[in-house]
Amino acid sequence: MEFWHQAKPTLSYLAKQSCYKRSLLLSSFLFNPTSQISNPVPQFQVFLFVLLQSHLFWYMRFIETMSTKIGIIIRSFSDPFRMKYPFMGLTPETSRIKLPDSRVLYTVLRSPHIDKKSREQFEMRVKKQYMVMKVDARDVEKKFFWLKRQRILGAQFEVRLHTKTRLDRGMLQKLVSSPTSSA
């Protein structure tokens, strides 16, 4: 085995190895009296560092596979993009989807007498649009802060966050079955 012959394995090398190999390397690193270490580190600190670094490595791999979308539903009585103040700061990746308009019809009797047929009708049309912005997982907080400060008169916003992670089954089984995860 090649890892027994290393006199001084680095901590980053230890963190990238499998759990069994990491424990063998760590034991040879800590308990080998012939290893040439200029400044000996307490054993517990080295073990904690390797444990945290390995879990951080897996966590960063998990974070990199995340995709985040911000969905914005805009409701207004007139088209919000034809107004005097358009929705500013849209990125080129933003896609717009027109949703069906809703129409509500109100009928009011003109006369105070029930028998008279004179009526008047009023309608209320609400135009809806759904916008999807693809955002990096690190920039969600900034974008949400920016969206809260958007002011378009006569428009109502509904913001939906959609986060999808690709869960690798093999990676999950490694994390669950690793002896370092059970404390």
C-alpha positions in Angstrom: 0.0 0.0 0.0 1.5 3.3 -1.1 0.0 5.4 1.7 2.0 3.7 4.4 5.2 4.9 2.8 4.3 8.6 3.0 6.2 10.2 5.9 4.0 13.3 6.2 0.6 13.2 4.4 -1.0 16.6 4.1 -4.4 17.3 5.6 -6.0 18.1 2.3 -4.8 14.8 1.0 -6.3 13.1 4.1 -9.6 14.9 3.6 -10.1 13.7 0.0 -9.5 10.0 0.8 -12.2 7.4 1.7 -13.1 7.0 5.4 -11.2 3.7 5.9 -8.1 5.0 4.1 -8.4 8.3 6.0 -8.4 6.5 9.3 -5.4 4.4 8.4 -3.5 7.5 7.1 -4.4 9.5 10.2 -3.3 6.7 12.5 0.0 6.4 10.7 0.4 10.2 10.7 -0.3 10.5 14.5 1.1 7.4 16.0 4.2 6.8 13.8 7.2 7.8 15.9 9.4 7.9 12.9 7.3 10.6 11.1 9.2 13.8 10.7 6.9 16.5 12.1 8.5 19.8 13.0 5.6 21.1 15.1 3.5 18.3 16.5 -0.2 19.1 16.6 -2.5 17.7 19.3 -4.2 14.6 18.0 -7.7 15.7 18.7 -7.2 19.0 16.7 -5.9 17.1 13.7 -8.8 14.6 13.8 -11.4 17.4 14.1 -9.8 19.4 11.3 -9.8 16.3 9.0 -13.4 15.5 9.9 -14.6 19.1 9.3 -12.7 19.4 6.1 -14.1 16.2 4.7 -17.7 17.1 5.5 -17.1 20.6 4.1 -15.8 19.1 0.9 -19.0 17.0 0.6 -21.2 20.0 1.5 -19.5 22.2 -1.2 -20.1 19.5 -3.8 -23.7 19.4 -2.7 -24.1 23.2 -2.9 -22.6 23.4 -6.4 -25.3 21.2 -7.8 -28.1 23.5 -6.7 -30.2 25.5 -9.1 -32.4 28.3 -7.8 -35.2 30.1 -9.6 -37.2 33.1 -8.5 -40.7 33.2 -9.8 -42.5 36.6 -9.8 -46.2 36.8 -10.5 -47.3 40.4 -11.4 -51.0 41.3 -11.3 -52.2 44.7 -12.4 -55.2 46.3 -14.1 -53.1 47.4 -17.1 -50.0 45.7 -18.6 -47.2 46.4 -16.2 -44.5 46.5 -19.0 -46.3 49.1 -21.0 -46.5 51.5 -18.1 -44.4 54.6 -17.7 -42.1 52.9 -15.2 -41.2 49.5 -16.6 -39.8 46.7 -14.4 -36.2 47.7 -14.3 -33.1 45.6 -13.9 -34.2 42.4 -15.6 -31.4 40.0 -16.6 -31.3 38.5 -20.1 -32.0 35.1 -18.6 -35.4 36.3 -17.3 -38.3 34.6 -19.1 -41.8 36.0 -19.2 -44.9 33.9 -19.4 -48.2 35.6 -20.0 -50.9 34.1 -17.8 -54.6 34.3 -18.7 -56.4 37.5 -17.8 -59.2 37.3 -15.3 -62.4 39.1 -15.9 -65.0 39.8 -13.2 -68.4 41.3 -14.3 -70.5 43.3 -11.8 -74.1 44.0 -12.5 -75.8 46.9 -10.6 -79.5 47.8 -10.7 -79.9 51.4 -11.8 -83.3 51.9 -10.4 -84.3 51.6 -6.8 -87.3 49.6 -8.0 -86.9 45.9 -8.4 -89.4 45.6 -11.2 -87.5 47.9 -13.5 -85.0 46.2 -15.9 -82.5 49.0 -16.2 -79.1 47.7 -15.2 -75.5 48.7 -15.5 -72.5 46.4 -15.8 -69.0 47.1 -14.7 -66.0 44.8 -15.4 -62.7 44.4 -13.8 -59.9 42.9 -15.8 -56.7 41.7 -14.1 -53.7 41.0 -16.3 -51.2 38.5 -15.0 -47.6 37.7 -15.9 -45.2 35.2 -14.6 -41.5 35.9 -14.7 -38.8 33.4 -14.0 -35.3 34.5 -13.1 -32.5 32.0 -12.9 -30.2 33.0 -10.0 -27.0 31.6 -8.5 -27.6 30.1 -5.0 -25.3 32.7 -3.5 -27.2 35.7 -5.0 -30.7 34.8 -3.8 -30.6 37.1 -0.8 -29.4 40.1 -2.9 -32.1 39.5 -5.6 -34.8 39.2 -3.0 -33.6 42.4 -1.3 -33.7 44.1 -4.7 -37.2 42.8 -5.5 -38.7 44.0 -2.2 -37.7 47.6 -3.2 -39.2 47.6 -6.7 -42.0 50.1 -6.9 -44.5 49.9 -9.7 -47.7 51.7 -9.1 -50.9 49.7 -9.5 -49.1 46.3 -9.6 -49.2 43.5 -7.0 -46.2 41.1 -6.7 -46.0 37.6 -5.5 -42.5 36.1 -5.2 -41.9 32.4 -5.2 -38.5 30.8 -4.6 -37.8 27.4 -6.2 -34.7 25.5 -5.3 -33.8 22.1 -6.8 -30.9 20.0 -5.7 -29.6 17.0 -7.6 -29.2 14.3 -5.0 -26.6 11.8 -5.9 -27.7 8.4 -4.5 -24.1 7.1 -4.2 -23.0 10.2 -2.4 -25.8 10.0 0.0 -25.1 6.3 0.8 -21.4 7.2 1.4 -22.4 10.0 3.8 -24.8 7.7 5.7 -22.6 4.7 5.9 -19.4 6.6 6.8 -18.3 6.0 10.4 -17.3 9.7 10.8 -20.9 10.9 10.4 -22.1 9.0 13.5 -20.9 10.8 16.6 
